[in-house]
Amino acid sequence: MEIPPLNTEYDEGYFDKDEQGWVTNKTMVIMNSAGVVKVRRWGDANGRDPYDTTTETRALAYFPELKLVKLERWPWYFDVEKDRLVDADRFDSLVRRPTTRECVSTERVQGALLFAFQLLPLLGGPPLPHPHFPGWPARAANAGTYEFTKLEQPLPTECHLTLSWRPAIDAKSTPELGLLLKAPRACVGLTVTEKGELCISAYGPYELRPAAKAAAEAWDW
């Protein structure tokens, strides 16, 4: 499929009261007839800390249903509708819905882990062996009400898993759960908030996110 031409320049700057002036964040994107894309980024903080970098990459594919051109350099895509460079390592919300069941028991955490490890390959991450969850360690006697208990586990192929929980902070709240499964170019995040809301978010190649979203919406936990 033919890739649309990329040719834009814009400033994502803003006024910073600490700098007492405008912080410039300019980007220029130009593609030649051979599909080589030049990305220049430059700016300063009201005249201070100037920077100016230029990177050459290539346009790989166009996804018309997403209005996105995928560039060879991770994590860059180009939004042809907004004329903006966008990064694929930014989270999208896949699911946000209430959950009425408790979330921090060993069985429930094991179920959340199984789902996260199934979802990661849909986002382009590597298939990984599903770890066993042995249960939460005892909370420290001096742990404060707002303090999370955390478990961290390195995984093969530069991946990492973090789990966390804390008890309800008051009678109107529920225990909170956090799960973050990170790979070099994909990530799955799952949380249950103090209000009992299940939130699943993720990043990875944009063209893979619709399938991941469909899987998250269909997941019955």
C-alpha positions in Angstrom: 0.0 0.0 0.0 1.3 3.4 -0.9 2.5 5.5 2.0 1.2 9.1 2.1 3.8 11.9 2.0 5.1 13.1 5.3 5.9 16.8 5.5 5.2 18.9 8.6 6.7 21.2 11.1 5.1 22.1 14.5 5.9 23.4 17.9 4.7 21.5 21.0 6.0 24.3 23.3 4.4 25.8 26.3 4.8 28.7 28.7 6.7 27.8 31.8 6.4 30.2 34.7 9.7 28.8 36.2 11.5 29.7 33.1 9.6 33.0 32.8 9.0 32.4 29.2 8.3 30.0 26.3 9.7 26.5 26.2 10.2 25.6 22.6 9.8 21.9 21.5 9.8 21.9 17.7 9.6 19.0 15.3 10.1 18.8 11.6 9.3 15.6 9.6 10.2 15.2 5.9 10.0 12.1 3.7 11.7 11.9 0.3 10.6 9.8 -2.7 12.7 6.8 -1.6 10.8 6.6 1.7 13.7 8.0 3.8 12.3 10.1 6.7 14.2 12.9 8.3 13.1 13.9 11.8 14.6 17.0 13.3 13.8 18.1 16.9 15.0 21.3 18.4 14.2 23.9 21.0 15.2 25.6 24.2 13.8 26.7 27.6 13.3 30.5 27.0 16.8 30.6 25.5 18.4 28.2 27.9 19.5 24.6 27.4 19.2 24.5 23.6 19.1 21.2 21.7 19.0 20.3 18.1 19.0 16.6 16.9 18.3 15.1 13.4 17.5 11.4 12.9 17.0 9.5 9.6 14.7 6.5 9.5 12.4 4.9 7.0 8.7 4.6 6.5 7.7 0.9 6.8 4.0 0.6 6.5 0.8 2.6 6.4 -2.3 1.6 8.4 -5.2 3.6 6.9 -7.7 2.4 9.5 -5.5 3.9 12.2 -4.3 6.9 10.1 -0.8 5.9 11.1 2.5 5.4 9.2 4.9 3.1 11.0 8.6 4.2 11.0 11.6 1.9 11.3 12.9 3.7 14.3 11.1 2.5 17.5 8.8 3.9 18.9 7.9 6.4 16.2 4.7 6.4 14.2 3.3 9.4 12.2 -0.3 10.4 12.6 -1.3 11.6 9.1 -4.6 13.0 10.4 -3.0 15.2 13.1 0.3 15.7 11.2 2.2 14.7 14.4 4.9 12.2 15.3 3.6 9.8 18.0 5.4 7.4 20.2 4.2 3.7 20.6 5.7 3.5 24.1 2.8 5.5 25.6 0.0 3.7 27.4 -3.5 3.3 26.0 -6.4 2.4 28.2 -7.9 -1.0 27.1 -10.5 -1.6 29.8 -12.0 0.4 32.7 -14.9 -1.2 34.5 -16.0 -2.0 38.1 -15.1 -5.3 39.7 -17.2 -6.6 42.6 -14.9 -9.5 43.7 -11.9 -9.3 45.9 -8.6 -9.0 43.9 -5.6 -9.8 46.1 -6.0 -13.4 47.1 -3.5 -15.9 45.7 -6.0 -17.4 43.3 -7.1 -14.0 41.9 -3.6 -12.7 41.5 -2.6 -15.9 39.7 -5.5 -15.4 37.3 -4.4 -11.8 36.6 -0.9 -13.0 35.9 -2.0 -15.6 33.5 -4.0 -13.0 31.5 -1.1 -10.5 31.5 1.3 -13.1 30.2 -1.3 -14.1 27.5 -1.8 -10.5 26.5 1.9 -9.5 26.2 2.5 -11.5 22.9 -0.6 -9.9 21.4 1.2 -6.6 21.8 4.4 -7.9 20.1 6.1 -9.0 23.3 7.9 -12.3 23.7 6.0 -15.4 25.0 7.2 -16.0 28.5 6.9 -18.8 31.0 4.0 -18.1 33.3 5.5 -17.6 36.8 3.9 -19.2 39.9 2.6 -16.7 42.5 3.4 -18.0 46.0 1.3 -15.4 47.8 2.1 -12.1 49.4 4.8 -11.7 52.0 3.7 -10.6 55.4 3.4 -6.8 55.7 5.9 -5.1 57.9 4.6 -4.3 61.4 5.3 -0.6 60.8 3.8 -0.5 57.3 1.6 2.6 57.0 -1.9 2.6 55.7 -0.9 4.0 52.4 2.2 1.9 51.9 2.2 -0.8 49.2 3.7 -4.3 49.5 5.7 -5.0 46.4 7.2 -8.0 44.7 9.6 -7.7 41.8 10.8 -10.4 39.5 13.2 -10.2 36.5 12.2 -12.4 33.6 14.0 -13.7 30.5 14.7 -11.5 27.4 15.0 -8.2 29.4 11.5 -8.4 30.7 10.4 -7.5 34.2 7.3 -8.1 36.5 6.2 -6.0 39.4 3.3 -6.8 41.7 1.9 -4.6 44.5 -1.0 -4.4 46.9 -2.2 -2.6 49.9 -5.2 -3.1 52.2 -8.3 -0.8 52.1 -7.4 2.6 53.5 -10.9 3.1 55.0 -14.3 1.4 55.3 -15.5 2.8 52.0 -12.5 1.5 50.0 -11.3 -1.8 48.6 -7.8 -3.3 48.7 -5.7 -2.2 45.7 -3.8 -4.3 43.3 -1.1 -3.4 40.8 0.6 -5.5 38.1 3.1 -4.3 35.6 4.6 -6.6 33.0 7.3 -4.9 30.9 9.1 -6.1 27.7 11.5 -4.0 25.6 8.7 -2.9 23.2 5.5 -3.9 24.9 4.0 -3.5 28.4 0.8 -4.6 30.2 -0.5 -2.8 33.2 -3.4 -4.0 35.4 -4.7 -2.2 38.5 -7.6 -2.4 40.8 -8.2 1.0 42.4 -9.4 1.8 45.9 -12.9 2.3 44.4 -12.9 -1.2 43.0 -12.3 -0.2 39.4 -10.4 -2.6 37.1 -8.1 -0.7 34.7 -6.1 -2.5 32.0 -3.7 -0.4 30.0 -0.9 -1.3 27.6 1.6 -0.1 25.0 3.2 -1.7 22.0 2.9 -1.4 18.2 -0.3 0.5 17.4 -1.4 -1.9 14.7 -1.5 -4.7 17.4 -3.5 -2.8 20.0 -7.0 -3.4 18.6 -6.6 -7.2 19.1 -5.2 -6.6 22.6 -8.2 -4.4 23.4 -10.6 -7.0 22.2 -8.9 -9.6 24.3 -9.0 -7.4 27.4 -12.7 -6.6 26.9 -13.5 -10.3 26.6 -11.5 -11.3 29.6 -13.7 -12.5 32.5 -11.8 -12.3 35.8 
